[in-house]
């Protein structure tokens, strides 16, 4: 098994753009970790087959996992270790907000087993932080980055958001400059998306704010990519940049369709069928009150959200692979998914190659091919639309 994801839903306040499951109420805070420990033990006892594979990554996401105490985080890691074999050098990531980061806390977390911290900076602009309803300030982000850079962790990463309403290239450039002075080993830079059920969506709907157009977003994405490349941060996925050896192993497993489990309300898991002919995704209810029910049959009941055939998985793998620098090989599509490119898809790929959006497909032998579908840096600007057209 590739990894385990642990969802901690508690947040100090609701960011305007966030559509992940979170809770600002602390009503169930005290009983949450004991209940999660029961959930993990329940899986270990009732589904022992899910504990057979060693674990390469463990990821605490949210919400805001850094709202837990270090002792609580250590207890969850210990419970995982009691039921699964964590491979030597396993990547154990904790998402943190800047206002939770200081040298003493990082030292404690490192002692508890955390090997990597993912911190949501988003921007250094005070007005934009207020617009996003972030809980931290510019100065707190700068102090937190200084602490991370000096913590001696094997890895850490920071998140930035670009494509914000009213954001200029100059303002984005200043965000990049401030972040790069801390020499981050990894950065995730996301284009702001307007998701339903968020405050941002309602603001756009009421025409209170105007998102930038596609050309503006593309120009900002290019600025991010060029600036990071000059600093030695190589784009290995549409939204992720890293120095060699610091790529996110946990996220990479998602993109490659590797098995992973999840714990916590609203969390998703992915698992291949034993015969390798399909896979499924499951989810726990995104409702803390349900999760805290004393009956494990109610609290830990996982709903089947999707069941995939090999062909459907092949299409998804193509889409996910095109978002990465490695691309996806025809050999993998054929052997793992029994997925062959149609003549129409090959024509589409050739057209994208002629337009400089995709590397030419170099193949040997028969029509099955041994090449790799891989986008150019220019093509990564349009990865989603290229992927959907190619998958048709």
Residue pairs with C-beta under 8 A, 6 or more apart in sequence:
1 50
1 53
1 54
1 55
1 56
1 84
1 258
1 259
1 260
1 261
2 55
2 56
2 57
2 250
2 253
2 256
2 258
2 259
2 260
3 55
3 56
3 57
3 58
3 59
3 249
3 250
3 253
3 258
3 260
3 261
4 55
4 57
4 58
4 59
4 80
4 84
4 260
4 261
4 262
4 263
5 59
5 61
5 250
5 260
5 261
5 262
5 263
5 267
5 268
5 269
6 36
6 58
6 59
6 60
6 61
6 65
6 76
6 262
6 263
6 264
6 267
7 21
7 61
7 62
7 63
7 262
7 263
7 264
7 265
7 266
7 267
8 32
8 60
8 61
8 62
8 63
8 64
8 65
8 67
8 68
8 264
9 21
9 22
9 23
9 62
9 63
9 264
9 265
9 266
9 288
10 22
10 23
10 24
10 26
10 29
10 32
10 62
10 63
10 64
10 67
10 68
11 22
11 23
11 24
11 62
11 63
11 64
11 67
11 135
12 24
12 64
12 67
12 97
12 99
12 135
13 24
13 133
13 135
14 22
14 24
14 133
14 199
15 132
15 133
15 134
16 131
16 132
16 133
16 198
16 199
16 200
16 203
17 132
17 161
17 192
17 193
17 194
17 195
17 198
17 199
17 200
18 198
19 195
19 196
19 197
19 198
20 62
20 63
20 266
21 63
21 265
21 266
21 286
22 62
22 63
22 64
23 63
23 288
27 288
28 288
28 289
28 291
28 292
31 292
32 288
32 292
33 68
33 72
33 75
33 76
35 291
35 292
35 299
36 76
36 263
36 264
37 75
37 76
37 79
38 296
39 263
39 264
39 296
39 299
39 300
40 76
40 79
40 80
40 83
40 263
41 79
41 83
42 296
42 300
43 50
43 51
43 83
43 261
43 263
43 300
44 51
44 82
44 83
50 261
50 271
51 83
51 84
53 84
53 259
54 84
54 85
54 86
54 87
55 80
55 84
55 85
55 86
55 87
55 90
56 87
56 90
56 91
56 249
56 253
57 90
57 91
57 92
57 93
57 249
57 250
57 253
58 77
58 80
58 86
58 90
58 91
58 92
58 93
58 250
59 92
59 93
59 250
60 73
60 76
60 93
60 94
60 95
61 95
62 95
63 95
64 95
64 96
64 97
64 100
65 73
65 94
65 95
65 96
66 94
66 95
66 96
66 97
66 100
66 101
66 105
67 100
70 105
70 108
70 109
70 112
73 94
73 109
73 112
73 114
74 112
74 113
77 92
77 112
77 113
80 86
86 92
90 115
91 115
91 116
91 155
91 248
91 249
91 250
92 113
92 114
92 115
92 116
93 114
93 115
93 116
93 117
93 118
93 248
93 250
94 109
94 114
94 116
94 117
94 118
95 117
95 118
95 119
95 120
96 117
96 118
96 119
96 120
96 144
97 119
97 120
97 135
97 136
98 119
98 120
98 121
98 136
98 140
98 141
98 143
98 144
98 145
99 135
99 136
99 140
99 144
101 117
101 119
101 143
101 144
101 147
101 148
102 143
102 144
102 147
103 147
103 150
103 151
106 117
106 147
106 148
106 151
106 153
107 151
109 117
110 151
110 152
110 153
114 153
115 153
115 154
115 155
116 153
116 154
116 155
116 156
116 157
117 148
117 151
117 153
117 156
117 157
118 156
118 157
118 158
118 159
118 188
119 144
119 145
119 148
119 156
119 157
119 158
119 159
120 134
120 158
120 159
121 141
121 144
121 145
121 158
121 159
121 160
121 179
122 128
122 129
122 132
122 134
122 159
122 160
122 161
123 129
123 132
123 160
123 161
123 164
123 175
124 138
124 141
124 142
124 174
124 175
124 178
124 179
125 138
125 171
125 174
125 175
126 137
126 138
128 164
128 167
128 171
129 136
129 137
129 138
131 164
131 165
132 161
132 164
133 199
136 144
142 178
145 158
145 179
145 182
145 184
146 182
148 156
148 158
148 182
149 156
149 182
149 183
149 184
155 185
155 186
155 246
156 184
156 185
156 186
157 184
157 185
157 186
157 187
157 188
157 246
157 248
158 179
158 184
158 186
158 187
158 188
159 187
159 188
159 189
159 190
160 175
160 176
160 179
160 187
160 188
160 189
160 190
160 224
161 189
161 190
161 191
161 192
162 172
162 175
162 189
162 190
162 191
162 192
162 217
162 220
162 221
162 224
163 191
163 192
163 211
163 212
163 216
163 217
163 220
163 221
164 192
164 212
165 209
165 210
165 211
165 212
166 209
167 212
167 220
169 219
169 220
169 223
172 220
172 223
172 224
173 223
173 227
176 223
176 224
176 227
176 228
179 187
180 227
180 228
180 231
184 233
185 242
185 243
185 246
186 233
186 240
186 241
186 242
186 243
186 246
186 247
186 248
187 228
187 233
187 240
187 241
187 242
188 239
188 240
188 241
189 224
189 228
189 239
189 240
189 241
190 239
191 217
191 220
191 221
191 239
192 200
192 211
194 200
194 201
194 204
194 211
195 201
200 209
203 209
204 210
204 211
212 220
218 381
221 381
222 381
224 241
225 235
225 241
225 377
225 380
228 234
228 235
228 241
229 235
232 243
233 241
233 242
233 243
234 241
234 242
234 243
234 244
234 325
235 241
235 325
235 377
235 380
236 242
236 247
236 324
236 325
236 326
237 251
237 255
237 323
237 324
237 325
238 323
238 324
238 380
238 383
240 247
240 248
240 251
242 248
253 260
254 260
254 270
254 320
255 320
255 321
255 323
255 324
256 317
256 320
257 270
257 272
257 279
257 313
257 316
257 317
257 320
258 270
259 270
259 271
259 272
260 269
260 270
261 269
261 271
262 268
262 269
262 284
263 284
264 284
264 291
265 284
265 285
265 286
265 287
265 288
265 290
265 291
266 283
266 284
266 285
266 286
266 287
267 283
267 284
268 281
268 282
268 283
268 305
269 281
269 282
269 283
269 302
270 279
270 280
270 281
271 279
271 280
271 282
272 278
272 279
273 279
273 280
276 336
277 309
277 310
278 307
278 308
278 309
278 310
278 313
279 307
279 308
279 313
280 304
280 306
280 307
280 308
281 304
281 305
281 306
281 308
282 302
282 303
282 304
282 305
283 302
283 303
283 305
284 291
284 300
284 301
284 302
284 303
285 291
285 301
285 303
290 298
290 299
291 299
292 299
293 299
308 316
310 337
310 338
310 339
311 337
311 338
311 339
313 337
314 333
314 336
314 337
314 338
314 339
315 339
315 391
317 328
317 332
317 333
317 336
317 337
317 339
318 328
318 333
318 339
318 373
318 387
318 390
318 391
319 384
319 387
319 388
319 391
320 328
321 327
321 328
321 373
322 328
322 373
322 374
322 375
322 383
322 386
322 387
322 390
323 380
323 383
323 384
323 387
325 374
326 372
326 374
327 359
327 372
327 373
327 374
327 375
328 372
328 373
328 374
329 370
329 371
329 372
329 373
330 341
330 361
330 363
330 368
330 369
330 370
330 371
330 372
330 373
331 369
331 370
333 339
333 340
333 341
334 340
334 368
340 368
341 349
341 369
344 392
345 390
345 391
346 361
348 389
348 390
349 358
349 361
349 373
349 390
350 360
350 361
352 358
352 375
352 379
352 386
352 390
353 359
353 360
353 361
356 376
356 378
356 379
357 375
357 376
357 378
357 379
357 382
357 386
358 373
358 374
358 375
358 376
358 379
358 386
359 372
359 374
359 375
359 376
361 369
361 371
361 372
361 373
362 371
363 369
363 370
363 371
364 370
373 390
375 383
375 386
379 386
